[in-house]
Each structure stands twice: as structure tokens, then as C-alpha cells.
Amino acid sequence: MVAEVYDALIEAGTSEQKAKAAAGAIPIAGELATKEDLRELRDELGERIEKVERELGERIGKVERELGERIGKVEREMGERFGKLERDMAVLKFAYGPVILALLVKIAFFP
């Protein structure tokens, strides 16, 4: 395509130097982005960002739900364990009373 442009410019009466410069600029012009190209890229990028935000929101929601379930499970298990500890402590408190009383009686009456 560059050669055709060069030949056309020479036939039109342009100097050889100007024809070479103009023909040499054509490949560069083919690489430049137009406003329409930039709009398309902007729109595509916007769509991709929206998709990523949507997916990220879904994943965060999933993590929040899973974390809430795990925390709830841990809280229930801890409640059960603390309840068992409280019951065990109550039994121990009840058992220590007679043991202490027996020791005091032994010390007082059987030296």
C-alpha cells in the first residue's frame, strides 16, 4: 500500500521527497487509535470491571456466609463446653465440702 501511495503522489506531481515522507507516514497512521477505538476500549473495559466487581461481590458474600456459619458453630461448641465446665465445677464444689469437713474433724478430734 505504501508503494501505491508513493506512486500516486509522484504521478500527481508531488516532489519525490514529499511523496516518500507521506508514504512513510501511512504505516504509522495505521497504528494510531481513533476516538472510536478508544470509546470501544473504554466500553469493553467498563464491562470487564463491572463483571469483576459483580464476581468479587458474590465471592465476598459467599465468604461472609461461610464465616458466619463457622463462627456460629464455634460459638455453639464453646457454649456447650462452658456449660459442661460449669457443671463439672459445681460437682467439684459439692464434693470438696465434705472432704474439707472430714479433714477438719480428723484434725480436731484425731490428732
HELIX and SHEET records of a PDB file:
HELIX    1   1 VAL A    2  GLU A   11  1                                  10    
HELIX    2   2 GLU A   16  GLU A   31  1                                  16    
HELIX    3   3 LYS A   35  PHE A  109  1                                  75    
END                                                                             
